[in-house]
Amino acid sequence: MQPTEPALSYDVYQHPKAIAYQQQHPRRSLPKFGPYLLLQTLGEGEFGKVKLGLHEEWGEEVAVKLMRRGNVDNQVRLSKVEREIEVLKKLKHPNIVRLYDVIETDKYIGIILEYASGGELFDHILAHRYLREKDACKLFAQLISGVWYIHQKKIVHRDLKLENLLLDRNRNVIITDFGFANRFEHKADDLMVTSCGSPCYAAPELVISEGAYVGSAVDVWSCGVILYAMLAGYLPFDDDPSNPDGDNINLLYKYIVSTTLTFPDYVSEGARHLLGIMLVPDPKYRASLQTVMQHEWLAPYLIAGLV
């Protein structure tokens, strides 16, 4: 799927962002990758960088996830990249990053993605300290809509966190980074065995259990952590004096399973109840995504008919 082509092409070097980049870096030539002019680095991933790209014929802005083949130098890493591409090809939802193209050369693998110009949700929260409940509810409903769609496609994300949620120009949530995503073949409670996710967002069963886990339940936990951070301005279970930076994973998870969830005074009762049924350490008692979607706190924004 390619970006939409307008009727007339033009000189991409006259694109406002190309001009601004050249003014900031007058001694640099603008590199190209396939038909895309590469500008500033938007972020860095496990195997490479994400660059802002402009299509040379019509100036469409895209995100180019550029990976050196030398960084994808074994079958495990290559399989992870291939799995992400395979997953993205199956997804088409307004709150999930769109895959436009995959370009391969002798030196690079490039994944051409939708550009979300609003930046990371993480930075948006930092700029406001925490989000008003109305704004958080809207963004969370969009997140849940996207995750529900993913699960309906028999896919689990397994690395949902603020840094993997972007905002488009209209401040809508865009779920990205499907490097840890995987398929389940039969039903939503199919078990998985590979531990994934970032420690502060990962469900307790990923570390404290040596057995298999339910992938969809892991995504529910991560969504709960994200909602808590939107409403409170900080992560839950992030105040252990014996592990202030959360570096010790075993201590972090022991703290999670033994600590009662608390809230700032300004978080409403409805939001507290929703978080209370999502952030349950034992996945057997954690709310399903369908239960989350039916919660009255989300009613003003969640599109009718999804469940």
Residue pairs with C-beta under 8 A, 6 or more apart in sequence:
1 98
1 99
1 100
1 101
2 100
2 101
3 55
3 58
3 60
3 62
3 100
4 60
5 57
5 58
5 60
6 58
9 57
9 58
10 58
10 59
12 18
12 37
12 54
12 55
12 56
12 57
12 59
13 19
13 22
13 30
13 37
15 54
15 59
17 39
17 52
17 54
17 61
18 30
18 37
18 39
18 54
21 30
21 39
21 40
22 28
22 30
30 37
30 38
30 39
31 37
31 38
32 38
32 56
33 51
33 53
33 64
33 66
33 103
33 105
33 108
33 110
34 101
34 103
34 110
34 112
35 55
35 56
35 57
36 53
36 54
36 55
36 56
36 62
36 64
36 112
37 53
37 54
37 55
37 56
38 51
38 52
38 53
38 64
38 66
39 51
39 52
39 53
39 54
40 51
40 52
41 49
41 50
41 51
41 52
42 50
42 51
42 52
42 63
43 49
43 50
44 50
45 65
45 67
45 177
45 179
46 179
47 67
47 68
47 71
47 72
47 77
47 81
48 65
48 66
48 67
48 68
48 71
48 108
49 66
50 63
50 64
50 65
50 66
51 63
51 64
51 66
52 61
52 62
52 63
52 64
52 115
53 61
53 62
53 63
53 64
53 112
53 115
54 60
54 61
54 62
55 62
61 115
61 117
62 100
62 112
62 113
62 114
62 115
63 97
63 112
63 113
63 114
63 115
63 116
64 110
64 111
64 112
64 113
65 110
65 111
65 112
65 113
66 108
66 109
66 110
67 81
67 108
67 109
67 110
67 111
68 107
68 108
69 106
69 107
69 108
69 109
70 107
71 77
72 78
72 81
72 109
80 179
80 180
81 109
81 179
83 178
83 179
83 181
83 182
84 111
84 178
84 179
84 181
85 99
85 102
85 111
87 155
87 178
87 181
87 182
87 183
88 97
88 99
88 111
88 113
88 178
89 99
90 153
90 155
91 99
91 149
91 150
91 153
91 155
92 98
93 145
93 146
93 149
93 150
94 142
94 172
95 142
95 143
95 145
95 146
95 149
95 172
95 173
95 174
95 175
96 146
96 149
96 150
96 174
96 175
96 176
97 113
97 114
97 116
97 166
97 174
97 175
97 176
98 113
98 114
99 111
99 112
99 113
99 114
100 112
100 113
100 114
101 112
102 109
102 110
102 111
102 112
103 109
103 110
103 112
104 110
113 176
114 174
116 166
116 167
116 168
116 174
116 176
117 168
117 169
118 124
118 166
118 167
118 168
118 169
118 170
118 171
119 166
119 167
120 162
120 163
120 165
120 166
120 167
121 139
121 162
121 165
121 166
121 167
121 173
121 226
121 230
122 162
122 163
122 165
124 131
124 167
124 171
125 131
125 162
125 229
125 230
125 233
129 233
130 230
130 231
130 232
130 233
130 264
131 139
131 230
131 231
133 231
133 267
133 268
133 271
136 227
136 230
136 231
136 271
137 297
137 298
137 300
137 301
138 301
139 171
139 173
139 230
140 223
140 226
140 227
140 230
140 298
141 298
141 301
141 302
141 303
142 172
142 173
142 301
143 160
143 165
143 173
143 175
143 223
143 226
144 223
144 289
144 292
144 293
144 298
144 302
145 302
145 303
145 306
146 173
146 175
147 157
147 160
147 175
147 219
147 223
147 289
148 289
148 290
148 293
148 306
150 156
150 157
150 175
150 181
150 219
151 188
151 216
151 219
151 289
154 183
154 184
154 185
155 181
155 182
155 183
155 184
156 181
156 182
156 184
156 192
156 215
156 216
156 218
156 219
157 175
157 178
157 180
157 181
157 219
157 222
158 180
158 181
158 182
158 192
158 196
158 197
158 215
158 218
158 219
159 177
159 179
159 180
159 181
159 196
159 197
159 198
159 201
159 222
160 175
160 197
160 201
160 219
160 222
160 223
160 226
161 197
161 198
161 200
161 201
161 222
161 225
161 226
162 226
162 229
163 198
164 175
164 176
164 177
165 173
165 174
165 175
165 176
165 226
166 173
166 174
166 176
167 173
167 174
168 174
180 196
180 197
182 192
182 194
182 215
184 190
184 192
184 215
184 216
188 214
188 216
188 288
189 214
189 216
189 217
190 214
190 215
191 212
191 213
191 214
191 215
192 212
192 213
192 214
192 215
193 211
193 212
193 213
195 202
195 206
195 207
196 202
196 206
196 218
197 203
197 206
197 218
197 222
199 207
199 246
199 249
199 252
200 225
200 235
200 237
200 238
200 246
200 252
201 221
201 222
201 225
201 226
202 218
202 221
202 222
203 213
203 217
203 218
203 221
203 222
203 283
204 221
204 253
204 256
204 257
204 281
205 213
205 217
205 218
205 281
205 283
206 213
206 218
207 249
207 250
207 253
208 253
208 254
208 257
213 283
214 283
216 288
216 289
217 283
217 286
217 288
218 283
219 289
220 278
220 286
220 287
220 288
220 289
220 292
221 278
221 279
221 283
221 286
223 278
223 289
223 292
224 275
224 278
224 279
225 235
225 236
225 279
227 271
227 274
227 275
227 278
228 235
228 236
228 275
228 279
229 235
229 236
231 263
231 264
231 267
231 271
231 275
232 263
232 264
232 267
233 264
236 261
236 275
236 279
237 252
237 255
237 256
237 259
237 261
238 246
240 246
240 251
240 252
240 255
240 259
242 251
243 251
243 252
243 255
246 252
256 281
257 281
261 275
261 276
261 279
263 271
263 272
263 275
267 275
268 297
270 295
270 296
270 297
271 297
273 295
273 297
274 292
274 295
274 297
274 298
277 286
277 287
277 291
277 292
277 295
278 286
278 287
278 292
279 286
280 286
280 287
290 307
292 298
293 302
293 306
293 307
294 307
